[in-house]
């Protein structure tokens, strides 16, 4: 395999040369200049985002409402408005070699119109987001650290999985499987379109309901939004590090067909097809259909990946003020040889065997299928009030057969293994409604008010059995660390029958009510305040124990923004949050019941628009304190048979500094860079006092990331990615993960007008590293991918130059 990878790398070097020398087709261009004026009073409107349909030519009106879009292909074009403003499309005839001047009447969608999807642009700097306020808002006006990663950014980086984007967000590092570590805390909270219902996992947190070994994919994602710090006031139970929101692609008013082919190392192969546009010329009914397929082998023994993802969308726009969206997704994922544990390590994190070693047999698997339906509606009344609602239904099944490492024998090379047969199933639904609008209060500023309700329900099932390791008299054979011999063991070969299986089944309900007020005092001050009440009702059976559990929580947030100028924003906030222990932890065999974990944060920061609004700089300092923290019980509770057993470790504090830079330098270089300094510390651990003073698992003191693309010429680009993660510790397992640096390179070129070719080499120097440590020394550290080559060919009906 290594020889094939080195050969591919050698072939990539001349490919870079060929791509850089590729001819660029000459094209006649002109310019569009103009002003944005309010439909209400004709005043000039600043910071309106314009795009020339069918191209990626974009511009933002300046403080005087004026804009210029250069290098527009000559001919008949359509000018559209995006972001939080709205306007009718404007037809313009762009003359070759000169400019055409237009005036565009716009309205403010923040208060007067339904939320509009922000289209991807080449610039990595993003102006607006929704995750920090639940409604569209300028990031400069939000008193919290919020980042937005556009679709163009995702494509430029060749990102296909959730964790591919972690290096682009300060303070975000990998954690095993579907989890991540954000601001020092283990995170499972993932939203889709601002609501619960993750098709790759499940609705709530906890080892059984929130833990997933499925691979999160970006195939149907338009943009990613990240809000840092406690977000319970907006989204209910959540870890205090933050929340990630994935916004799915929606039907568009401009017709487009897009297709791609993918190939690469480890027999990687796949393709995508997408189509969107209006059913009629009136553009009242829009459609979208998409299919994504990929499969590949793994560098780990007996492992592989196959993913089929189908998506369909229908949008109805009965008027300029109303939009109804229907979405349907189907995901089938087959992970051969999963679920993968790590490589055994010594206490310093050195791998004890090769990184391709695995405890899994060729017959092991993780098979996941999910079906999601979402209906959403938004309407803006003429009096300035807007209402939106979302109903999301999710059906999720995941079956797993895998061999769990149980510890190395005294010979130093024989790993004991346990076989597990597991099945998880969730039936989830959630309903969310928001009412928001702007109110002018004489002498007391302008108030952007938001109120809403959220109701969610999850009915989940967990069925499992296990065959013991040899050291406990079981039938599962040991596996050599250096010369493994696999026997293909399955449930029947280990004698598992119906009497060996146990079930857990729980019905969980959540009710939330929230209010928020963003108060604008002149052009310099913004005061944001919000509060939320949540109630949870659970009932079910876990490890043969039946019961019920209720919980309630109040959370709040207060933030202040001061803008010395339009391009500089200083902010501070204080917020609290909570994380409810799910029902699986509440029964006595799990050491329960437990009260919710509580958290509070104080934060201060600055956001600055630099280089004529081409570059955004964000910096923050913060401190988060969390109490009644749970951690897994390695003994599986007093009965030794409850995988959900936990301990309340006491208190954890996380404080640090983060810096993020995103935008363009000059006309050619797009860049997103970040650095985080983190001090994570366990302040109290009643069950293991020796852990006091140690960091929370997988919290890196230093981390940094760089994602960039340089346009060598109009149709040729080179991309560089850097990831640095400092040393991490897993105090409960007694192991570490060493610091690492990974370098990625890529080149892309436009071929014959309508084809994009992208060639990428990830982990160029074939660095051996650990992405994260697992929960016990026997499970070891998860190894990162070796050097890999990926080639993607994409075509679109909308490709018209860069």
URVENHU-V282518 format. One line per field, one symbol per residue. ss: DSSP state (a for helix, b for strand, c for the rest). burial: b if it has 9 or more other ideal C-beta (glycine too) atoms within 8 Angstrom, else e. Layout:
BEGIN
ss->???
burial->???
END
This chain:
BEGIN
ss->caaaaaaaaaaaaaaaaaaaccccccccbbbbbbbbbbcccccbccccbbbbcccccbbbcccccbbbbbbbbcbbbbbbbbccbbcccbbbbbccccbbbbbbbbbbaaaacccccccccccccccbbcccccccbbaaaccccbbbbcaaaaaaccccbaaaaaaacccbbbcccccbbbccbbbccbbbccbcccccccccccccccccccccbcccbbbbbbbbcccaaaaccccccbbbbbbbcccccccbbbbbbbbbcccbbbbbbbbbbbccccccbbbbbbbbbbbbbccccccbbbbbbbbbbbbbbbbccbbbbbbbbbbbbbbbccccccbcbcccccbcccccccccccccbbbbbbbbbbbbbbbbcccccbbbbbbbbbbbbbbbbbbbbbbbcccccbbbbbbbbbbbbbbbbbbbbbbbbbbbcccccbbbbbbbbbbbbbbbbbbbbbbcbaaacccbccbbcccccccccccaaacccaaacbbbbbbbbbbbbbbbbbbbbcccbbbbbbbbbbbbbbbbbbccbbbbbbbbbbbbbbbbbbbbbccbbbbbbbbbbbbcccaaaccaaaccccccbbbbbbbbbbbbbbccccbbbbbbbbbbbbbbbbbbcccccccccccccbbbbbbbbbbbbbbbbbbbbcccbbbbbbbbbbbbbbbbbcccaaaccccccccccbbbbbbbbbbbbccbbbbbbbbbbccbbbccccbbbccbbbbbbbbbbbbcccbbbbbbbbcccccccbbbbcccccccbbbccccbbbbbbbbbcccccc
burial->eeeebeebbeebeebbeebbebeeeeeebbbbbbbbbbeeeeebbbbbbbbbbebebbbbbbeebbbbbeebbbeebbbbbbbbbbbebbebebbeeebbebebbbbbbbbbbbbbebebbebbbbbbbbbbbbbbbbbbbbbbbbbbbbbbbbbbbbbebbbbbbbbbbbbbbbbebbbbbbbbbbbbbbbbbbbbbbbbbbbbbbbbbbbbbbbbbbbbbbbbbbbbbbbbbbbbbbbbbbbbbbbbbbbebebbbbbebebbbebbbbbbbbbbbeeeebebbbbbbbbbbbbebebbbbbbbbbbbbbbbbbbeeebbbbbbbbbbbbbbbbbbbbbbbbbeeebebbeebebbbbbbebbbbbbbbbbbbbbbbbbeebbbbbbbbbbbbbbbbbbbbbbbebbeeeebbbbbbbbbbbbbbbbbbbbbbbbbeeeeeebbbbbbbbbbbbbbbbbbbbbbbbbbeeebebebbbbeebebeebbbeebebeeeebeebbbbbbbbbbbbbbbbbeeeebbbbbbbbbbbbbbbbbbbebeeebebebebbbbbbbbbeeeebbbbbbbbbbbbbbbbbbbbebbbbebebbbbbbbbbbbbbbbeebbbbbbbbbbbbbbbbbbebbeebbeeeebebbbbbbbbbbbbbbbbbbbbbbeeebbbbbbbbbbebbbeebeeeeebbeebbbbbbbbbbbbbbbbbeeebbbbbbbbbbbbbbbbbbbebbbbbbebbbbbbbbbeeeebbbbbbbbbbebbebbbbbbbebbbbbbbbebbbbbbbbbbbebbebe
END
